[in-house]
Amino acid sequence: MIVMRASSLLGLVVMSLMLSGCLAKMAADVVTAPVRIGSRAVDLATTSQSEADENRGREIRRREERLGKLEREYQKLSEECEDGKRSACEEAREVYAEIQEILPTIPVEPADD
């Protein structure tokens, strides 16, 4: 009977030590959770410099492509206007106005010397 009580007591001591470790781990997780959640939200809400550069580059390329398309369309409409097609003259003026809106938004590349 003494042996049985000793083994039960030993089991209780071992289990209480294991349980206290689990409780400490859980308490640490609960305490640090708001910090981890907050830092993750900040990471998701902010854009890194490289991401911002990539996005800016994509936007510039998109505008350059639009400008190229408009310039080709303007050239075609100008030729039709010179051939006497009045509707082409009006369309050419509209396309030219859009070109003038886009031009200031495209950075100028330095000339290679």
C-alpha contacts under 8 A as a table, 3 or more apart, distances in Angstrom:
res1	aa1	res2	aa2	distance
1	M	4	M	5.02
1	M	5	R	6.25
2	I	5	R	5.09
2	I	6	A	6.07
3	V	6	A	5.04
3	V	7	S	6.15
4	M	7	S	5.21
4	M	8	S	6.14
5	R	8	S	5.01
5	R	9	L	5.94
6	A	9	L	4.99
6	A	10	L	5.97
7	S	10	L	4.93
7	S	11	G	6.01
8	S	11	G	4.98
8	S	12	L	6.14
9	L	12	L	5.06
9	L	13	V	6.22
10	L	13	V	5.11
10	L	14	V	6.21
11	G	14	V	5.14
11	G	15	M	6.02
12	L	15	M	5.09
12	L	16	S	5.97
13	V	16	S	5.15
13	V	17	L	6.25
14	V	17	L	5.21
14	V	18	M	6.28
15	M	18	M	5.05
15	M	19	L	5.94
16	S	19	L	4.96
16	S	20	S	5.98
17	L	20	S	5.17
17	L	21	G	6.39
18	M	21	G	5.21
18	M	22	C	6.42
19	L	22	C	5.03
19	L	23	L	6.08
20	S	23	L	4.97
20	S	24	A	6.01
21	G	24	A	5.09
21	G	25	K	6.16
22	C	25	K	5.08
22	C	26	M	6.07
23	L	26	M	5.02
23	L	27	A	5.99
24	A	27	A	5.04
24	A	28	A	6.13
25	K	28	A	5.10
25	K	29	D	6.18
26	M	29	D	5.02
26	M	30	V	6.15
27	A	30	V	5.08
27	A	31	V	6.14
28	A	31	V	5.13
28	A	32	T	6.11
29	D	32	T	5.31
29	D	33	A	5.82
30	V	33	A	5.30
30	V	34	P	7.85
31	V	34	P	7.04
32	T	35	V	5.41
32	T	36	R	6.31
33	A	36	R	5.13
33	A	37	I	6.04
34	P	37	I	5.09
34	P	38	G	5.90
35	V	38	G	5.09
35	V	39	S	6.10
36	R	39	S	5.28
36	R	40	R	6.16
37	I	40	R	5.16
37	I	41	A	6.22
38	G	41	A	5.11
38	G	42	V	6.31
39	S	42	V	5.08
39	S	43	D	6.22
40	R	43	D	5.03
40	R	44	L	6.23
41	A	44	L	5.11
41	A	45	A	6.03
42	V	45	A	5.02
42	V	46	T	6.04
43	D	46	T	5.55
43	D	47	T	7.76
44	L	47	T	7.72
47	T	51	E	6.07
47	T	52	A	6.28
48	S	51	E	5.18
48	S	52	A	6.21
49	Q	52	A	5.01
49	Q	53	D	6.12
50	S	53	D	5.00
50	S	54	E	6.14
51	E	54	E	5.06
51	E	55	N	6.12
52	A	55	N	5.11
52	A	56	R	6.10
53	D	56	R	5.08
53	D	57	G	6.09
54	E	57	G	5.07
54	E	58	R	6.20
55	N	58	R	5.12
55	N	59	E	6.23
56	R	59	E	5.11
56	R	60	I	6.17
57	G	60	I	5.13
57	G	61	R	6.16
58	R	61	R	5.15
58	R	62	R	6.12
59	E	62	R	5.03
59	E	63	R	6.30
60	I	63	R	5.13
60	I	64	E	6.12
60	I	105	T	7.94
60	I	106	I	6.30
60	I	107	P	7.95
61	R	64	E	4.95
61	R	65	E	6.09
62	R	65	E	5.19
62	R	66	R	6.27
63	R	66	R	4.99
63	R	67	L	6.05
63	R	102	I	7.07
63	R	105	T	7.88
63	R	106	I	7.05
64	E	67	L	4.98
64	E	68	G	6.18
64	E	106	I	6.97
65	E	68	G	5.13
65	E	69	K	6.30
66	R	69	K	5.14
66	R	70	L	6.15
67	L	70	L	5.05
67	L	71	E	6.08
67	L	99	I	6.34
67	L	102	I	6.89
67	L	103	L	7.63
68	G	71	E	5.13
68	G	72	R	6.30
69	K	72	R	5.26
69	K	73	E	6.20
70	L	73	E	4.99
70	L	74	Y	5.95
70	L	95	V	6.38
70	L	96	Y	7.91
70	L	98	E	7.89
70	L	99	I	6.61
71	E	74	Y	4.99
71	E	75	Q	6.14
71	E	99	I	7.38
72	R	75	Q	5.14
72	R	76	K	6.34
73	E	76	K	5.17
73	E	77	L	6.12
73	E	92	A	7.92
73	E	95	V	7.54
74	Y	77	L	5.10
74	Y	78	S	5.91
74	Y	92	A	5.41
74	Y	95	V	6.06
74	Y	96	Y	6.66
75	Q	78	S	5.13
75	Q	79	E	6.34
76	K	79	E	5.29
76	K	80	E	6.38
77	L	80	E	4.99
77	L	81	C	5.99
77	L	88	A	5.18
77	L	89	C	6.74
77	L	91	E	6.99
77	L	92	A	5.37
78	S	81	C	4.91
78	S	82	E	6.17
78	S	88	A	7.05
78	S	89	C	6.65
78	S	92	A	6.10
79	E	82	E	5.10
79	E	83	D	6.32
80	E	83	D	5.00
80	E	84	G	6.63
80	E	85	K	5.69
80	E	88	A	5.95
80	E	89	C	7.62
81	C	84	G	5.19
81	C	85	K	4.89
81	C	86	R	6.11
81	C	87	S	7.66
81	C	88	A	5.16
81	C	89	C	4.80
81	C	92	A	7.91
82	E	85	K	7.26
85	K	88	A	5.52
85	K	89	C	6.83
86	R	89	C	5.17
86	R	90	E	6.76
87	S	90	E	5.31
87	S	91	E	6.29
88	A	91	E	5.02
88	A	92	A	5.90
89	C	92	A	5.05
89	C	93	R	6.35
90	E	93	R	5.19
90	E	94	E	6.48
91	E	94	E	5.08
91	E	95	V	6.18
92	A	95	V	5.09
92	A	96	Y	5.98
93	R	96	Y	5.01
93	R	97	A	6.21
94	E	97	A	5.12
94	E	98	E	6.43
95	V	98	E	5.13
95	V	99	I	6.23
96	Y	99	I	4.99
96	Y	100	Q	6.28
97	A	100	Q	5.09
97	A	101	E	6.43
98	E	101	E	5.03
98	E	102	I	6.36
99	I	102	I	5.23
99	I	103	L	6.08
100	Q	103	L	5.42
100	Q	104	P	7.45
101	E	104	P	6.70
101	E	105	T	7.80
102	I	105	T	5.50
102	I	106	I	6.98
103	L	106	I	5.64
104	P	107	P	7.49
